[in-house]
Amino acid sequence: MARARETIERQVEHMTRLIDDLLDVSRITRGKIELRQEAVVLSTLVARAVEAARPVIDERGHRLTLDLPQEPVTLSADPRGWSRCSRIF
């Protein structure tokens, strides 16, 4: 029963994020939100994503190996969406 509850909670969180993302897309396309693009280094976003996922990775005994380029890869993104980007990775 506890496992089913955890699964449902994760799915609800995921659906909430998806709906929030869709609402943001709608606001952007209607001009309600203006994006401010700033440079961000990809490895920074990946590091944040790994940090967020680390407890689950460790809990389940998984091993994560990253192979990032040595040269910085710079993206242009709105700082408000950086956390969303790190969730994608």
Buried (B, 14 or more C-beta within 10 A) or exposed (E): EEEEEEEEEEEEEEEEEEEEEEEBEEEEEEEEBEEEEEEBEBBBBBBBBBEEBEEEEEEEEEEEEEEEEEEEEEBEBBEEBBEBBBBEB
